[in-house]
Amino acid sequence: GETATLRLKPPREIHGSPDVVNRWQHVGLVAAGTGLAPLFQLARILLNDCRTLASVRLLFINRSPDDILMAEQLRDLQRQHPTRFSVVHSLTRPPADWTGLQGRGSVQMARLALPPPRRANVQQPPQAGMQAPPHGNSRHLQEPSLQNSRTGGTGIERRQATSSPNSSNASTLEASTTDRLYTNSADPEQREMHPSSLGKTMIFVCGRDGFVSTWAGPRTRSFHQDGTSLKAQGPLSGILEQSGYSAEEVYKY
Protein backbone atom coordinates (compact mmCIF):
# COMPACT_ATOMS: atom_id res chain seq x y z
CA GLY A 1 0.00 0.00 0.00
CA GLU A 2 0.93 3.63 -0.24
CA THR A 3 2.74 5.33 2.60
CA ALA A 4 3.08 8.94 3.52
CA THR A 5 5.50 10.77 5.72
CA LEU A 6 4.06 13.50 7.87
CA ARG A 7 6.08 16.17 9.56
CA LEU A 8 4.45 17.68 12.62
CA LYS A 9 5.19 21.18 13.75
CA PRO A 10 6.76 21.39 17.19
CA PRO A 11 4.68 23.00 19.95
CA ARG A 12 4.52 26.78 19.63
CA GLU A 13 6.89 28.33 22.13
CA ILE A 14 5.99 31.67 23.66
CA HIS A 15 9.18 33.33 24.80
CA GLY A 16 10.90 30.04 25.52
CA SER A 17 8.03 27.89 26.79
CA PRO A 18 4.93 26.26 25.26
CA ASP A 19 3.01 26.68 28.53
CA VAL A 20 0.19 29.23 28.62
CA VAL A 21 -1.61 28.45 31.89
CA ASN A 22 -0.37 29.46 35.31
CA ARG A 23 2.05 31.87 33.72
CA TRP A 24 0.60 35.42 33.58
CA GLN A 25 -1.71 37.42 35.76
CA HIS A 26 -3.06 39.75 33.07
CA VAL A 27 -3.50 38.76 29.42
CA GLY A 28 -4.45 41.12 26.61
CA LEU A 29 -5.57 39.89 23.18
CA VAL A 30 -5.49 42.15 20.13
CA ALA A 31 -7.25 40.59 17.14
CA ALA A 32 -8.39 41.70 13.71
CA GLY A 33 -10.91 39.70 11.66
CA THR A 34 -10.10 36.00 11.48
CA GLY A 35 -7.13 36.62 13.76
CA LEU A 36 -9.67 36.10 16.53
CA ALA A 37 -9.71 32.30 16.05
CA PRO A 38 -6.43 31.31 17.77
CA LEU A 39 -6.81 34.02 20.41
CA PHE A 40 -10.33 32.84 21.25
CA GLN A 41 -8.94 29.34 21.80
CA LEU A 42 -6.24 30.81 24.02
CA ALA A 43 -8.83 32.76 26.03
CA ARG A 44 -10.88 29.62 26.62
CA ILE A 45 -7.82 27.70 27.81
CA LEU A 46 -6.88 30.44 30.25
CA LEU A 47 -10.39 31.03 31.56
CA ASN A 48 -11.32 27.36 31.93
CA ASP A 49 -8.16 26.44 33.83
CA CYS A 50 -9.00 26.31 37.54
CA ARG A 51 -5.39 26.71 38.69
CA THR A 52 -5.22 30.40 37.92
CA LEU A 53 -7.49 33.42 37.90
CA ALA A 54 -5.69 35.32 35.17
CA SER A 55 -7.79 38.11 33.70
CA VAL A 56 -8.22 38.31 29.93
CA ARG A 57 -9.05 41.43 27.91
CA LEU A 58 -9.85 41.19 24.22
CA LEU A 59 -9.59 44.15 21.85
CA PHE A 60 -11.35 43.07 18.64
CA ILE A 61 -10.98 45.28 15.57
CA ASN A 62 -13.20 44.93 12.50
CA ARG A 63 -14.61 47.03 9.67
CA SER A 64 -18.30 46.95 10.64
CA PRO A 65 -20.67 45.16 13.06
CA ASP A 66 -21.49 42.62 10.34
CA ASP A 67 -17.82 41.60 10.21
CA ILE A 68 -17.58 40.67 13.88
CA LEU A 69 -16.97 36.94 14.08
CA MET A 70 -18.12 34.65 16.89
CA ALA A 71 -20.18 37.40 18.55
CA GLU A 72 -22.41 34.92 20.37
CA GLN A 73 -19.45 32.82 21.56
CA LEU A 74 -17.79 35.94 22.92
CA ARG A 75 -20.95 36.87 24.82
CA ASP A 76 -21.15 33.34 26.22
CA LEU A 77 -17.58 33.59 27.45
CA GLN A 78 -18.38 36.90 29.13
CA ARG A 79 -21.42 35.39 30.84
CA GLN A 80 -19.37 32.42 32.05
CA HIS A 81 -16.50 34.58 33.36
CA PRO A 82 -18.00 38.02 34.12
CA THR A 83 -15.17 39.17 36.41
CA ARG A 84 -12.28 37.84 34.35
CA PHE A 85 -13.10 38.35 30.68
CA SER A 86 -14.11 41.47 28.76
CA VAL A 87 -14.33 42.50 25.13
CA VAL A 88 -13.77 45.95 23.63
CA HIS A 89 -14.75 46.42 19.98
CA SER A 90 -13.35 48.96 17.54
CA LEU A 91 -14.61 49.52 14.00
CA THR A 92 -12.71 51.07 11.11
CA ARG A 93 -15.90 51.74 9.11
CA PRO A 94 -18.50 52.27 11.81
CA PRO A 95 -22.17 53.02 11.13
CA ALA A 96 -23.57 56.39 12.13
CA ASP A 97 -25.08 55.01 15.36
CA TRP A 98 -21.88 53.29 16.53
CA THR A 99 -20.92 54.42 20.05
CA GLY A 100 -17.78 52.35 20.58
CA LEU A 101 -14.14 52.81 19.72
CA GLN A 102 -13.13 53.67 16.17
CA GLY A 103 -9.97 53.00 14.21
CA ARG A 104 -7.34 50.35 13.66
CA GLY A 105 -5.33 51.17 16.73
CA SER A 106 -3.60 53.85 18.74
CA VAL A 107 -1.68 54.29 21.98
CA GLN A 108 -4.83 55.69 23.57
CA MET A 109 -6.82 52.64 22.48
CA ALA A 110 -4.18 50.29 23.90
CA ARG A 111 -4.19 52.08 27.24
CA LEU A 112 -7.98 51.98 27.46
CA ALA A 113 -8.60 48.42 26.32
CA LEU A 114 -5.57 46.36 27.42
CA PRO A 115 -3.98 45.53 30.76
CA PRO A 116 -1.11 47.90 31.52
CA PRO A 117 2.52 46.92 31.00
CA ARG A 118 4.36 45.37 33.90
CA ARG A 119 6.08 48.53 34.98
CA ALA A 120 2.66 50.17 35.31
CA ASN A 121 1.12 47.29 37.29
CA VAL A 122 2.48 48.46 40.64
CA GLN A 123 0.57 51.18 42.51
CA GLN A 124 -1.03 52.55 39.34
CA PRO A 125 -3.10 55.61 40.36
CA PRO A 126 -6.69 55.77 39.06
CA GLN A 127 -7.12 57.94 35.99
CA ALA A 128 -8.82 61.27 36.42
CA GLY A 129 -12.59 60.95 36.07
CA MET A 130 -12.53 57.17 36.50
CA GLN A 131 -13.83 55.44 39.61
CA ALA A 132 -11.11 53.66 41.57
CA PRO A 133 -12.10 49.98 41.98
CA PRO A 134 -11.90 48.10 45.29
CA HIS A 135 -8.36 47.32 46.48
CA GLY A 136 -6.92 49.35 43.60
CA ASN A 137 -6.31 46.23 41.51
CA SER A 138 -8.24 47.25 38.42
CA ARG A 139 -10.02 50.07 36.68
CA HIS A 140 -13.42 50.70 35.13
CA LEU A 141 -13.58 51.22 31.41
CA GLN A 142 -16.44 51.38 28.97
CA GLU A 143 -17.14 49.04 26.12
CA PRO A 144 -19.87 48.22 23.61
CA SER A 145 -21.63 44.86 23.84
CA LEU A 146 -22.80 43.69 20.44
CA GLN A 147 -25.97 41.83 19.65
CA ASN A 148 -26.03 39.61 16.60
CA SER A 149 -26.31 42.26 13.89
CA ARG A 150 -27.77 39.74 11.48
CA THR A 151 -30.93 39.52 13.59
CA GLY A 152 -31.75 43.15 12.95
CA GLY A 153 -31.44 46.38 14.88
CA THR A 154 -28.35 48.46 15.29
CA GLY A 155 -26.19 45.58 16.50
CA ILE A 156 -25.42 47.48 19.73
CA GLU A 157 -26.76 46.60 23.16
CA ARG A 158 -26.45 49.44 25.68
CA ARG A 159 -25.86 49.01 29.39
CA GLN A 160 -25.60 51.62 32.11
CA ALA A 161 -21.99 52.66 32.63
CA THR A 162 -20.55 52.28 36.14
CA SER A 163 -18.39 55.34 35.60
CA SER A 164 -17.61 57.80 32.88
CA PRO A 165 -14.26 58.57 31.27
CA ASN A 166 -12.64 61.93 31.63
CA SER A 167 -13.46 64.65 29.15
CA SER A 168 -10.33 64.08 27.07
CA ASN A 169 -11.41 60.51 26.32
CA ALA A 170 -15.12 61.15 25.98
CA SER A 171 -14.95 61.95 22.27
CA THR A 172 -13.25 58.62 21.58
CA LEU A 173 -15.45 56.45 23.74
CA GLU A 174 -18.63 58.40 23.00
CA ALA A 175 -20.36 57.19 26.16
CA SER A 176 -20.15 53.53 25.21
CA THR A 177 -21.14 50.80 27.62
CA THR A 178 -19.45 49.23 30.60
CA ASP A 179 -16.36 47.15 30.88
CA ARG A 180 -16.07 44.36 33.41
CA LEU A 181 -14.29 44.96 36.68
CA TYR A 182 -11.39 42.62 37.09
CA THR A 183 -10.87 41.10 40.50
CA ASN A 184 -8.31 38.55 41.60
CA SER A 185 -8.78 36.26 44.56
CA ALA A 186 -6.47 36.72 47.51
CA ASP A 187 -6.97 33.09 48.53
CA PRO A 188 -3.69 31.25 47.77
CA GLU A 189 -5.66 28.03 47.19
CA GLN A 190 -7.53 29.73 44.37
CA ARG A 191 -4.55 31.64 42.98
CA GLU A 192 -1.71 29.23 42.42
CA MET A 193 0.20 31.59 40.17
CA HIS A 194 3.77 30.73 39.35
CA PRO A 195 5.95 32.97 41.57
CA SER A 196 7.58 34.60 38.56
CA SER A 197 4.20 35.37 36.97
CA LEU A 198 2.75 37.57 39.71
CA GLY A 199 2.11 41.03 38.34
CA LYS A 200 3.10 40.02 34.80
CA THR A 201 1.26 41.03 31.66
CA MET A 202 1.30 39.34 28.26
CA ILE A 203 -0.21 40.79 25.09
CA PHE A 204 -0.95 38.56 22.09
CA VAL A 205 -1.49 40.09 18.64
CA CYS A 206 -3.01 38.19 15.74
CA GLY A 207 -4.12 39.32 12.29
CA ARG A 208 -2.72 39.99 8.86
CA ASP A 209 0.91 40.99 8.58
CA GLY A 210 0.13 44.69 8.19
CA PHE A 211 -2.07 44.67 11.29
CA VAL A 212 0.52 42.87 13.40
CA SER A 213 3.20 45.25 12.17
CA THR A 214 1.09 48.28 13.13
CA TRP A 215 0.61 47.01 16.65
CA ALA A 216 3.89 45.25 17.41
CA GLY A 217 6.28 45.54 14.48
CA PRO A 218 6.84 43.11 11.60
CA ARG A 219 7.47 39.43 12.08
CA THR A 220 10.69 38.05 10.63
CA ARG A 221 11.87 34.61 9.56
CA SER A 222 14.67 32.45 10.94
CA PHE A 223 16.44 30.13 8.50
CA HIS A 224 17.89 26.73 9.35
CA GLN A 225 20.73 24.76 7.79
CA ASP A 226 18.28 22.31 6.17
CA GLY A 227 16.78 25.16 4.19
CA THR A 228 13.59 25.45 6.18
CA SER A 229 12.46 28.66 7.78
CA LEU A 230 10.15 29.58 10.62
CA LYS A 231 8.43 32.77 11.57
CA ALA A 232 10.29 34.70 14.26
CA GLN A 233 9.08 37.47 16.53
CA GLY A 234 11.38 40.23 15.35
CA PRO A 235 11.97 43.39 17.40
CA LEU A 236 9.07 45.06 19.14
CA SER A 237 7.85 48.35 17.68
CA GLY A 238 4.54 49.96 16.77
CA ILE A 239 1.69 50.84 19.08
CA LEU A 240 2.59 48.43 21.89
CA GLU A 241 6.19 49.61 22.05
CA GLN A 242 4.96 53.22 22.12
CA SER A 243 2.54 52.27 24.91
CA GLY A 244 5.35 51.13 27.19
CA TYR A 245 5.30 47.35 26.77
CA SER A 246 8.57 45.44 26.63
CA ALA A 247 9.40 42.73 24.08
CA GLU A 248 8.93 40.00 26.71
CA GLU A 249 5.35 41.19 27.26
CA VAL A 250 4.28 40.87 23.62
CA TYR A 251 3.84 37.85 21.37
CA LYS A 252 3.02 38.13 17.65
CA TYR A 253 0.81 35.12 16.94
TAQUIGI-V55188 format. One record per helix or strand. SS is the DSSP state (H for helix, E for strand). FROM is the first residue (numbers start at 0). LEN is the number of residues. If there is no record, write none. Layout:
BEGIN
ss=SS from=FROM len=LEN
ss=SS from=FROM len=LEN
END
This chain:
BEGIN
ss=E from=13 len=1
ss=E from=16 len=1
ss=E from=25 len=7
ss=H from=32 len=16
ss=E from=54 len=8
ss=H from=64 len=3
ss=H from=70 len=10
ss=E from=84 len=7
ss=E from=100 len=2
ss=H from=106 len=7
ss=H from=117 len=3
ss=E from=131 len=1
ss=H from=133 len=3
ss=E from=138 len=1
ss=E from=141 len=1
ss=E from=144 len=1
ss=H from=148 len=3
ss=E from=156 len=1
ss=H from=166 len=7
ss=E from=177 len=1
ss=H from=194 len=3
ss=E from=200 len=6
ss=H from=208 len=8
ss=E from=219 len=4
ss=E from=228 len=4
ss=H from=237 len=5
ss=H from=246 len=3
ss=E from=249 len=3
END
